[in-house]
Amino acid sequence: MCHLSYSDIDLINFLESCNERDAVQKKTFTKWVNAHLARVSCRITDLYNDLRDGYMLTRLLEVLSGEILPRPTRGRMRIHCLENVDKALQFLKEQRVHLENVGSHDIVDGNHRLTLGLIWTIILRFQIQVIKIETEDNRETRSAKDALLLWCQMKTAGYPEVNIQNFTTCWRDGLAFNALIHRHRPDLIEFHKLARSNATYNLQQAFNIAEQSLGLTKLLDPEDVNTENPDEKSIITYVVSFYHYFSKMKALIVEGKRIGKVLDNAIEAEKIIVRYEALASDLLEWIEKTISIISNQKFANSLAGVQQQLQAFTTYCTIEKPIKFQEKGNLEVLLFTIQSKLRANNQKPYVPHEGKLISDINKAWERLEKVEHERGVALRTELIRQEKLELLAQRFDHKTTMRQAWLNENQRLVSQDNFGYDLPAVEAAMKKHEAIEADISSYEERISVVVELAAEMEAEGYYDIRRISARKENILGQWSLLKELVVGRKARLEKNLALQKTFQEMVYMIDWMEEMQFQLLSKDFGKHLLEVDDLLQKHGLQEADITVQSDRVQTLNTAALKFTVIEGKRPCDPQVICNRVSHVSTCLEELKQLAGQRRCELEESRQLWAFYEELEESGAWIREKTSILSTQTCGKDLSSVLLDAGRVVGLWCSKCLFFSHCSRSWVNLYCVLSKGEIGFYKDAKNTTTPYNNENMLNLSSCSCDITNGYKKKKNVFTLKTKDGSEYLFHAKDEVRNIFVILLFNVCMFSQ
């Protein structure tokens, strides 16, 4: 046996309640849908199945909205149904209807809950949302549901035992439905005889009367309402049909009252006819009188008199005439009112007496407006003629004041020679001056405007023409002076520009000379004889260029010095010009001296490299003699060797500076070979004090040969003394190394 807990029982009860509510909603919504589809001769039997193809849903929306939806797609396949339902849902979205979790597949699949939700959404949008109830403070409720609830409360107020606070339990006894009907149609129900305890009877009576007497579809049955938990949506759906019906009934009552007023209008028609006749006579008389007054075209011969006449005419147009125009409009309204009242009563239309027709009044009014127009044009023409001179005078004074200020400012500008002190500044000043010239040139047209205004006022006979002419002549004089100042300033500016260009050429020349000085101060005297010859050739070209530039410097100096003797205002202080000329000349002289010095140094370098080449040519001879000495050959060969070696020794002692090694470190020393002894000195300038106070080294019984296997330096040879001491010597190259070894050997053999 299965035992259920209280929670299980509650769940079962809840599910059963939900199923019952869905069943009530389905029945109510089905009846509601059919009530609207009946207008297009359509009907559904099953809410869940008959809406699946989208056709009935489309027809329902067309009935409710009054709009034409896209034609449904033919076919019964699922894809056709989905497409039709999509069209309906898309229309709802365009109507700003929010569809939450409802898709076309849900309706096509016959989903009960979502189908009911869709119909309820449609009811809210097209039946409930349109409800607007005005409260006592003239404010509309924001919620359609609340508005419907408020309407029910307002209509049932004062009925005993009727207190509507919701759309569920407050309707169970049926009194609320009967109260709504009794409020609008008390002839259909005897409300005082109803008992709250007899709920089924009350509900049945209200539903039957609504269907039979009001034509409202019976959406609910008594058992649907008289339950523990009535369905709120079903009751709202039914109640909203009462609202719409009674709202239409109220509108019809209002329309009936309007028809009653038409009858009252017919009674007053005769009184209005009498009033029309009197007003028409008065208006026609005023029109004729006014025409005779304003047709007079005589004007005062002064501005004040014309202004006074125009003021009187303006008063007539703005005060007197509008009142009469309103009376004319009232006459038309009166005649229209008379005709309307008579037409509403099916009476013969009223025809005013001859001369008092609206057309007659309009013709008289047109004559008045024609005369009025002529009067206004004539007055304004005369006023314009009188005011023209004053306006011209004001315009002339305004423009001359502006021109005077402009002339003063520009005269101040062109009187200043703030040209600057270098070429860019003067060029900028020239461009600025050109802009000023262009501005002044374009301003000539404005000066002409002043002259033209003065001429026009003179032609019109302006009373104060003498003052106007005086101001005009003053402007013309200032204009001539400004043009003279501009011409003079440009001449001075052109002189400044020419001088600054000359200064700029001097700067370029000084830069060139400084660059040339840098080249002439180069310590590159060549690494071989050919390179020295090439440098000498280039130097010759540089000297030729210096000669050419000397002429250019002379030309620049002459051009600059011309500005020191200019008459009038000079573009620059003559002393500044002289200083610059002197500076350029000095730089040129220094450059020439450097060029001569550079030539001497290059020629000396060529002599040295010529000697070096001679030394190179002697390399073979030195190697040969070294070989003879290394075999200790004596005799005439030795004497010739010594003779030749003596010649070379003198050269070596005066030209060679080589390296000496003492102990462990290398030291740059100056070596002197004399009488078979060699001495070491710190440099060639000091040969009196030996390096480190060492004595002269006697080369007798010494041996000298190239050092093999020494990796730190190349061209190294070793000198060994008779006591076993060793000295390392390093020459600049192999030839010098062999040459020095030869000398040492010659000295050693000569001992």
C-alpha positions in Angstrom: 0.0 0.0 0.0 1.3 3.5 -0.9 1.3 6.2 1.7 1.3 9.9 0.7 2.8 12.6 2.9 1.2 16.0 3.4 3.7 17.6 0.9 2.7 15.0 -1.7 -0.9 15.7 -1.2 -0.3 19.5 -1.5 1.6 19.0 -4.7 -1.2 16.9 -6.1 -3.8 19.4 -5.1 -1.7 22.2 -6.7 -1.4 20.3 -9.9 -5.1 19.6 -10.0 -5.8 23.3 -9.3 -3.5 24.3 -12.2 -5.2 21.9 -14.5 -8.6 23.2 -13.5 -7.5 26.8 -14.0 -6.1 26.0 -17.4 -9.3 24.3 -18.4 -11.4 27.4 -17.4 -9.0 29.7 -19.2 -9.2 27.5 -22.3 -13.0 27.6 -22.3 -13.1 31.3 -21.6 -10.5 32.2 -24.2 -12.1 30.0 -26.8 -15.4 31.8 -26.3 -13.7 35.1 -26.4 -11.9 34.3 -29.6 -15.1 33.0 -31.2 -16.9 36.2 -30.2 -14.5 38.3 -32.2 -14.0 35.8 -35.1 -17.8 35.8 -35.6 -17.4 39.3 -37.1 -15.5 37.6 -40.1 -17.7 34.4 -40.0 -15.0 32.2 -38.5 -15.0 29.9 -35.5 -12.7 27.6 -33.6 -13.5 24.5 -31.6 -10.2 23.7 -29.9 -8.0 26.5 -28.8 -4.8 24.5 -28.8 -5.3 22.8 -32.2 -7.1 25.5 -34.3 -4.4 28.1 -33.8 -1.6 25.9 -34.8 -1.7 26.7 -38.5 -1.6 30.5 -37.8 -4.6 31.2 -40.0 -7.1 31.8 -37.3 -4.5 33.7 -35.2 -4.0 36.0 -38.2 -7.7 36.6 -38.6 -8.1 37.3 -34.9 -5.4 40.0 -35.0 -6.9 41.6 -38.1 -10.3 41.9 -36.3 -8.8 43.3 -33.1 -6.3 45.7 -34.7 -8.3 46.8 -37.8 -5.2 46.3 -39.9 -4.4 43.9 -42.8 -1.7 41.4 -41.9 0.5 39.5 -44.5 -1.5 36.8 -46.3 -0.9 33.3 -44.7 1.1 30.9 -46.6 -0.8 28.1 -48.2 -0.1 24.6 -47.1 -0.5 22.4 -44.0 3.1 21.3 -43.5 4.8 22.3 -40.3 7.1 24.8 -42.1 4.0 26.6 -43.5 2.4 26.7 -40.0 5.6 28.1 -38.5 5.8 30.8 -41.1 2.2 31.9 -40.6 2.6 32.0 -36.8 5.8 33.9 -37.2 4.0 36.6 -39.2 1.4 36.9 -36.4 4.1 37.1 -33.7 6.1 39.7 -35.8 3.0 41.9 -36.0 2.6 41.7 -32.2 6.2 42.8 -31.8 5.6 45.7 -34.2 2.7 46.7 -31.9 5.2 46.7 -29.0 3.7 43.6 -27.4 6.3 41.9 -25.3 6.2 38.1 -25.9 8.3 36.4 -23.2 9.5 32.8 -24.0 6.8 32.4 -26.7 8.0 31.1 -30.1 6.2 30.0 -33.2 7.2 26.4 -32.6 5.4 26.5 -29.2 2.1 27.5 -30.8 2.5 25.0 -33.7 3.3 22.3 -31.2 0.1 23.1 -29.3 1.9 24.0 -26.0 -1.1 24.6 -23.7 0.5 27.0 -21.3 2.2 29.2 -23.9 -0.9 29.2 -26.1 -3.0 30.4 -23.2 -0.3 33.0 -22.4 -0.3 34.2 -26.0 -4.1 34.7 -26.0 -3.9 36.5 -22.6 -1.2 38.8 -24.0 -3.5 39.6 -27.0 -6.4 40.3 -24.6 -4.2 42.6 -22.6 -3.0 44.5 -25.6 -6.3 45.0 -27.5 -8.9 44.9 -24.8 -7.4 45.9 -21.5 -4.5 48.2 -22.3 -6.9 50.7 -24.0 -8.8 51.3 -20.7 -8.2 54.8 -19.3 -10.2 55.9 -16.2 -10.2 59.5 -15.1 -10.0 59.8 -11.3 -11.2 62.7 -9.2 -7.8 64.4 -9.4 -7.9 64.0 -13.2 -5.1 61.6 -13.2 -5.1 58.4 -15.3 -4.0 55.1 -13.7 -0.9 53.7 -15.2 -1.8 50.0 -15.1 -4.6 48.8 -17.4 -5.6 46.1 -14.9 -5.7 48.7 -12.1 -7.8 51.0 -14.4 -10.3 48.2 -15.0 -10.4 47.4 -11.2 -10.9 51.1 -10.5 -13.8 51.3 -13.1 -15.5 48.4 -11.4 -15.1 50.0 -8.0 -16.5 53.3 -9.3 -19.5 51.7 -10.9 -20.4 49.4 -7.9 -19.8 52.1 -5.3 -22.8 52.3 -2.9 -24.1 48.8 -3.6 -24.4 46.8 -0.3 -22.2 43.8 0.1 -20.3 44.6 -3.0 -16.6 45.4 -2.4 -14.4 44.7 -5.4 -10.8 44.4 -4.4 -9.6 41.8 -6.9 -10.7 39.8 -9.9 -11.0 36.5 -8.1 -12.9 35.9 -4.8 -14.8 39.3 -4.9 -16.9 38.0 -7.9 -17.9 34.5 -6.5 -21.3 35.5 -5.1 -22.4 37.1 -8.4 -23.4 40.4 -6.8 -20.6 42.3 -8.5 -21.8 41.3 -12.0 -25.4 42.2 -11.2 -24.3 45.6 -9.8 -22.4 46.5 -13.0 -25.5 45.7 -15.1 -27.9 47.5 -12.6 -25.7 50.6 -12.6 -26.1 51.1 -16.4 -29.5 49.3 -16.9 -31.5 49.3 -13.7 -34.5 48.2 -15.7 -33.1 44.7 -16.2 -32.3 43.7 -12.6 -34.0 44.1 -9.3 -30.8 44.2 -7.3 -32.4 44.6 -3.8 -34.0 41.1 -4.2 -30.6 39.3 -4.7 -29.1 37.3 -1.8 -25.4 36.8 -1.3 -26.0 33.2 -0.3 -27.5 32.3 -3.6 -24.3 32.7 -5.6 -25.2 30.3 -8.4 -28.5 32.0 -9.1 -26.9 35.4 -9.0 -24.2 34.4 -11.5 -26.6 32.6 -13.8 -28.9 35.6 -13.9 -26.2 38.1 -14.6 -24.7 35.9 -17.4 -28.1 35.3 -19.0 -29.1 39.0 -18.9 -25.7 40.0 -20.3 -26.1 37.6 -23.2 -29.8 38.2 -24.0 -30.2 41.9 -23.3 -26.7 43.3 -23.8 -25.5 40.9 -26.5 -22.4 40.0 -24.5 -21.1 36.5 -25.2 -21.4 34.2 -22.2 -17.7 33.5 -21.6 -18.1 32.0 -18.1 -20.4 29.6 -16.4 -21.5 29.9 -12.7 -19.4 26.9 -11.7 -16.3 28.6 -13.2 -16.7 31.5 -10.8 -18.2 30.0 -7.7 -15.1 28.1 -6.8 -12.5 28.4 -4.1 -9.9 29.9 -6.4 -11.6 31.5 -9.4 -9.3 32.2 -12.4 -8.3 35.8 -12.5 -7.6 36.0 -16.2 -10.9 34.5 -17.2 -12.9 36.9 -15.0 -10.9 39.9 -16.3 -11.6 38.8 -19.9 -15.3 38.7 -19.2 -15.4 41.9 -17.1 -13.6 43.8 -19.9 -16.4 43.0 -22.3 -18.8 44.8 -19.9 -16.5 47.8 -19.8 -16.4 48.1 -23.6 -20.2 47.6 -24.0 -21.1 50.3 -21.4 -18.5 52.7 -22.7 -20.2 52.5 -26.1 -23.6 53.0 -24.5 -22.3 56.1 -22.8 -21.0 57.5 -26.1 -24.4 57.0 -27.7 -26.1 58.9 -24.8 -23.7 61.8 -25.3 -24.5 61.9 -29.0 -28.3 62.1 -28.2 -27.7 65.1 -26.0 -26.0 66.9 -28.9 -29.0 66.3 -31.1 -31.2 67.9 -28.5 -29.1 71.1 -28.7 -29.9 71.4 -32.4 -33.5 72.0 -31.6 -32.6 74.8 -29.3 -30.6 76.4 -32.0 -33.6 76.6 -34.4 -35.5 78.7 -31.8 -32.7 81.3 -31.6 -32.3 81.5 -35.4 -34.9 84.3 -35.8 -33.2 86.5 -33.1 -29.9 86.1 -34.8 -31.3 87.3 -38.1 -32.4 90.6 -36.6 -29.0 91.0 -35.1 -27.3 90.3 -38.4 -29.3 93.0 -40.2 -28.3 95.7 -37.7 -24.6 94.8 -37.6 -24.4 94.6 -41.4 -25.9 98.2 -41.8 -23.5 99.6 -39.2 -20.4 98.0 -40.8 -21.3 99.2 -44.3 -21.8 102.8 -43.1 -18.4 102.7 -41.3 -16.6 101.4 -44.4 -17.9 104.2 -46.6 -17.0 106.9 -44.1 -13.5 105.5 -43.7 -12.9 105.4 -47.4 -13.7 109.0 -47.8 -11.2 109.9 -45.0 -8.1 107.9 -46.0 -8.4 108.6 -49.7 -6.9 112.0 -49.1 -3.3 111.9 -50.5 -2.1 115.3 -49.0 1.0 114.9 -46.7 2.9 117.1 -44.4 6.1 118.5 -45.9 8.3 117.4 -43.0 9.6 114.2 -41.5 7.8 114.9 -38.2 4.5 115.6 -39.9 4.7 112.5 -42.1 5.6 110.4 -39.0 2.5 111.8 -37.2 0.3 111.0 -40.2 1.8 107.5 -40.4 1.2 107.1 -36.7 -2.5 108.0 -37.1 -2.8 105.6 -40.0 -1.0 102.9 -38.0 -3.5 103.4 -35.1 -6.3 103.0 -37.6 -4.8 99.8 -39.0 -3.9 98.2 -35.6 -6.8 99.3 -33.4 -9.8 100.6 -35.3 -9.8 98.3 -38.3 -9.2 95.0 -36.4 -12.3 95.7 -34.4 -14.3 96.2 -37.6 -12.7 93.2 -39.2 -13.7 91.1 -36.2 -17.3 92.5 -36.6 -17.1 91.4 -40.3 -16.0 87.9 -39.2 -18.8 87.8 -36.6 -21.3 88.6 -39.4 -20.1 85.7 -41.4 -20.3 83.5 -38.3 -23.8 84.8 -37.6 -24.9 84.1 -41.1 -23.4 80.6 -41.0 -25.0 80.0 -37.6 -28.4 81.1 -39.0 -28.0 78.8 -42.0 -26.9 75.9 -39.8 -29.8 76.2 -37.5 -32.3 76.5 -40.3 -30.7 73.6 -42.2 -30.8 71.5 -39.0 -34.5 72.2 -38.7 -35.0 71.6 -42.4 -36.1 75.2 -42.9 -35.6 77.5 -45.9 -32.2 79.2 -45.9 -32.1 82.8 -44.9 -31.2 85.4 -47.7 -30.2 88.9 -46.4 -31.6 92.0 -47.9 -30.0 93.4 -51.1 -26.8 95.2 -50.3 -26.3 93.3 -47.0 -25.1 90.0 -48.4 -21.7 88.8 -47.3 -20.5 89.3 -50.9 -21.6 93.0 -50.7 -19.8 93.5 -47.5 -16.7 91.8 -48.9 -16.8 94.0 -52.0 -17.0 97.1 -49.8 -14.2 95.8 -47.6 -12.1 95.2 -50.7 -12.6 98.8 -51.8 -11.6 99.9 -48.3 -8.4 97.8 -48.3 -7.5 99.1 -51.8 -7.8 102.7 -50.6 -6.0 101.7 -47.4 -3.2 100.1 -49.4 -2.8 103.2 -51.6 -2.7 105.4 -48.5 -0.1 103.2 -46.8 2.1 103.0 -49.9 2.0 106.8 -50.4 2.8 107.4 -46.7 5.6 105.0 -46.6 7.1 106.3 -49.9 7.1 109.8 -48.5 8.5 108.6 -45.2 11.2 106.7 -46.9 12.1 109.8 -48.9 12.3 111.8 -45.8 14.2 109.2 -43.8 16.6 108.3 -46.6 18.7 111.4 -46.0 18.9 110.7 -42.3 19.8 107.1 -42.9 22.4 108.1 -45.4 23.9 110.6 -43.0 24.0 108.1 -40.2 25.6 105.5 -42.5 28.1 108.1 -43.7 29.1 109.1 -40.2 29.4 105.5 -39.1 31.6 104.6 -42.1 33.8 107.7 -41.9 34.4 106.9 -38.2 35.4 103.4 -39.0 37.6 104.6 -42.0 39.2 107.2 -39.8 40.1 104.6 -37.1 41.4 102.3 -39.8 43.5 105.0 -41.4 45.0 106.1 -38.1 46.0 102.5 -37.2 47.5 101.7 -40.6 49.4 105.0 -40.6 50.8 104.0 -37.3 51.8 100.6 -38.7 53.6 101.9 -41.8 55.4 104.6 -39.8 57.3 101.9 -37.8 60.5 100.5 -39.3 60.6 97.4 -37.1 62.2 95.2 -39.8 64.4 93.0 -37.6 68.1 92.4 -37.6 68.5 89.3 -39.8 67.4 88.1 -43.3 64.5 85.9 -42.1 63.1 88.8 -40.0 63.4 91.3 -42.9 61.8 88.8 -45.3 59.0 88.3 -42.8 58.6 92.0 -42.5 58.5 92.3 -46.3 55.7 89.7 -46.5 53.9 91.5 -43.7 54.3 94.8 -45.6 53.0 93.1 -48.8 50.0 92.0 -46.8 49.5 95.5 -45.6 49.7 96.8 -49.1 47.2 94.2 -50.3 44.9 95.2 -47.4 45.3 98.9 -48.2 44.7 98.2 -51.9 41.5 96.3 -51.2 40.4 99.1 -48.8 40.2 101.7 -51.6 36.8 100.4 -52.5 35.6 101.3 -49.0 37.0 104.8 -49.4 35.0 105.1 -52.6 31.8 104.1 -50.7 32.3 107.2 -48.5 32.7 109.4 -51.5 29.6 107.9 -53.2 27.5 108.4 -50.0 28.5 112.0 -49.9 27.7 112.5 -53.5 24.3 110.9 -53.1 23.4 113.1 -50.1 24.5 116.1 -52.1 22.3 115.1 -55.0 19.3 114.7 -52.5 20.0 118.2 -51.0 20.9 117.1 -47.5 20.7 120.2 -45.2 24.1 119.5 -43.5 26.0 118.8 -46.7 28.9 121.2 -45.7 29.8 119.0 -42.7 29.6 115.9 -44.9 31.9 117.4 -47.5 34.4 118.4 -44.9 34.6 114.9 -43.4 34.9 113.4 -46.9 37.9 115.7 -47.8 39.6 114.8 -44.5 39.2 111.0 -45.3 40.7 111.5 -48.8 43.6 113.5 -47.4 44.4 110.8 -44.8 44.1 108.2 -47.6 46.7 110.0 -49.8 49.1 110.3 -46.8 48.8 106.6 -46.1 49.7 105.6 -49.6 52.7 107.9 -49.5 53.8 106.3 -46.2 53.4 102.8 -47.7 55.6 103.7 -50.7 58.3 105.2 -48.5 58.3 102.2 -46.1 58.6 99.7 -48.9 61.6 101.6 -50.3 63.3 101.5 -46.9 62.4 97.8 -46.5 63.9 96.9 -49.9 67.2 98.5 -48.9 67.1 96.6 -45.6 66.4 93.4 -47.5 69.3 94.0 -49.9 71.7 94.7 -47.0 70.5 91.6 -45.1 71.0 89.5 -48.2 74.6 90.9 -48.5 75.1 90.0 -44.8 73.7 86.6 -45.4 76.2 86.1 -48.3 78.9 87.2 -45.9 77.7 84.6 -43.4 77.8 81.9 -46.1 81.3 83.1 -47.1 82.5 82.9 -43.5 81.0 79.5 -43.1 82.8 78.4 -46.3 86.1 79.9 -45.0 85.6 78.1 -41.6 85.0 74.9 -43.4 88.1 75.5 -45.6 90.1 76.3 -42.5 89.0 73.0 -41.0 90.3 71.3 -44.1 93.6 73.2 -44.1 94.2 72.4 -40.4 94.0 68.6 -41.3 96.9 66.5 -39.9 96.7 64.2 -42.9 100.0 64.7 -44.8 99.8 61.4 -46.7 100.9 57.8 -46.0 103.0 57.5 -49.2 104.5 59.7 -51.9 101.6 59.3 -54.3 99.1 60.3 -51.6 101.1 63.4 -50.8 101.2 64.3 -54.5 97.4 63.9 -54.6 97.0 66.1 -51.5 99.2 68.7 -53.1 97.1 68.7 -56.2 93.9 69.1 -54.2 95.5 71.8 -52.2 96.2 73.6 -55.5 92.6 73.5 -56.3 91.7 74.8 -52.9 94.1 77.7 -53.3 92.5 78.5 -56.7 89.1 78.4 -55.0 90.3 80.8 -52.4 91.5 83.1 -55.1 88.1 83.1 -56.7 86.3 83.6 -53.4 88.6 86.5 -52.7 87.1 88.4 -55.6 83.6 87.5 -54.3 84.5 88.8 -50.9 85.7 92.0 -52.4 82.4 92.4 -54.3 80.4 91.7 -51.1 82.4 94.2 -49.1 82.0 96.9 -51.8 78.2 96.2 -51.9 77.9 96.4 -48.1 80.0 99.6 -47.9 77.6 101.3 -50.3 74.9 101.3 -47.5 77.2 103.5 -45.3 76.9 106.4 -47.7 73.2 106.3 -48.4 71.5 109.7 -47.8 68.6 109.9 -45.4 67.6 107.0 -43.1 70.1 104.2 -43.4 69.1 100.6 -43.0 71.9 99.9 -40.5 74.6 101.5 -38.4 77.6 102.2 -40.7 79.9 101.0 -37.9 78.2 97.6 -37.9 78.6 97.3 -41.7 82.3 98.2 -41.4 82.9 95.7 -38.6 81.4 92.9 -40.7 83.4 93.9 -43.7 86.6 93.9 -41.6 85.7 90.5 -40.1 85.2 88.9 -43.5 88.5 90.4 -44.7 90.3 89.2 -41.7 89.0 85.7 -42.1 90.1 85.7 -45.7 93.6 86.7 -44.8 93.8 84.0 -42.1 92.6 81.5 -44.7 95.3 82.5 -47.1 97.9 82.2 -44.4 96.6 78.7 -43.5 96.7 77.8 -47.2 100.4 78.8 -47.4 101.3 77.0 -44.2 99.4 73.9 -45.4 101.4 74.0 -48.7 104.7 74.1 -46.8 103.7 71.2 -44.6 102.7 69.1 -47.6 105.9 69.9 -49.4 107.9 68.9 -46.3 105.9 65.7 -46.1 106.7 65.0 -49.7 110.4 65.4 -49.0 110.1 62.9 -46.1 108.2 60.4 -48.2 110.7 60.8 -51.0 113.5 59.9 -48.5 111.4 57.0 -47.3 111.1 55.7 -50.8 114.9 56.1 -51.3 115.2 54.1 -48.1 112.9 51.4 -49.5 115.0 51.2 -52.6 118.1 50.7 -50.4 116.4 47.7 -48.7 118.0 45.1 -51.1 121.5 46.6 -50.6 121.0 46.6 -46.8 120.0 42.9 -46.8 123.0 42.0 -49.0 125.5 43.8 -46.8 123.9 42.2 -43.7 124.6 38.8 -45.2 128.3 39.8 -45.8 128.7 41.0 -42.3 127.0 38.0 -40.8 129.7 35.8 -42.5 132.3 38.2 -41.0 133.8 39.1 -44.4 136.6 41.6 -44.2 138.8 43.4 -46.6 137.8 45.9 -49.3 134.2 44.7 -49.1 134.2 45.7 -45.4 135.6 49.1 -46.1 133.0 49.8 -48.8 130.4 48.6 -46.5 131.6 51.0 -43.8 131.8 53.8 -46.3 128.3 53.3 -47.4 127.1 52.6 -43.9 128.6 55.8 -42.7 126.5 57.7 -45.3 123.4 55.9 -44.1 124.2 56.2 -40.4 124.1 59.9 -40.6 120.7 59.8 -42.1 119.5 57.3 -39.5 120.8 59.2 -36.5 118.9 62.3 -37.6 115.7 60.7 -38.8 115.0 57.4 -36.9 113.4 57.2 -33.5 112.8 53.6 -32.4 111.9 51.7 -29.3 114.1 50.3 -26.5 113.4 47.6 -24.1 114.9 47.6 -20.6 114.0 45.1 -18.0 110.4 43.9 -18.7 108.5 46.9 -20.1 108.6 48.7 -23.5 109.5 52.4 -23.4 109.5 54.9 -26.3 113.1 56.2 -26.5 115.2 58.3 -28.7 118.5 56.4 -29.6 121.7 58.0 -30.7 124.6 55.9 -32.3 128.0 57.5 -32.0 131.6 56.0 -32.3 130.5 52.5 -31.7 128.3 53.3 -28.7 124.6 53.8 -28.5 122.8 56.1 -26.0 119.1 56.2 -24.9 117.2 59.5 -24.3 113.6 60.3 -23.4 113.0 62.3 -26.6 114.8 64.1 -29.4 114.7 67.5 -27.7 116.9 66.4 -24.8 120.0 64.4 -25.7 122.2 65.6 -22.9 120.8 63.6 -20.1 120.5 59.8 -20.7 117.4 58.0 -20.0 117.4 56.6 -16.4 121.0 57.9 -16.1 122.3 54.9 -18.1 125.7 55.1 -19.7 126.4 54.7 -23.4 126.4 51.1 -24.4 129.5 49.9 -26.2 128.7 47.7 -29.2 132.0 45.9 -29.3 131.9 42.1 -28.8 128.0 42.4 -29.1 125.8 40.3 -31.3 122.6 41.5 -33.1 120.0 39.5 -34.9 116.3 39.3 -35.6 114.2 37.9 -32.8 112.1 34.9 -33.7 109.1 33.7 -31.8 108.3 37.1 -30.2 104.5 37.4 -30.6 103.7 40.7 -28.9 105.3 42.9 -31.5 106.7 42.6 -35.0 110.0 43.8 -36.4 111.9 43.1 -33.1 115.7 42.3 -33.0 117.9 41.4 -30.0 121.2 43.0 -29.0 123.4 40.8 -26.7 126.4 42.3 -24.9 129.5 40.4 -23.9 128.3 40.2 -20.3 125.1 38.3 -21.3 122.7 41.3 -21.1 120.0 41.4 -23.8 118.2 44.4 -25.3 115.1 44.2 -27.5 114.6 46.8 -30.2 111.4 47.5 -32.3 111.5 49.2 -35.6 108.5 50.6 -37.6 108.8 48.1 -40.4 111.0 45.3 -41.7 113.2 47.5 -43.8 114.1 49.8 -40.9 114.6 46.7 -38.7 117.2 45.3 -41.1 118.7 48.7 -41.6 119.2 49.1 -37.8 120.7 45.6 -37.5 123.1 46.4 -40.3 124.2 49.6 -38.5 124.8 47.8 -35.3 126.8 45.1 -37.0 128.9 47.7 -38.8 129.7 49.4 -35.6 130.6 46.1 -33.9 132.9 45.1 -36.8 134.5 48.5 -36.9 135.6 48.1 -33.3 
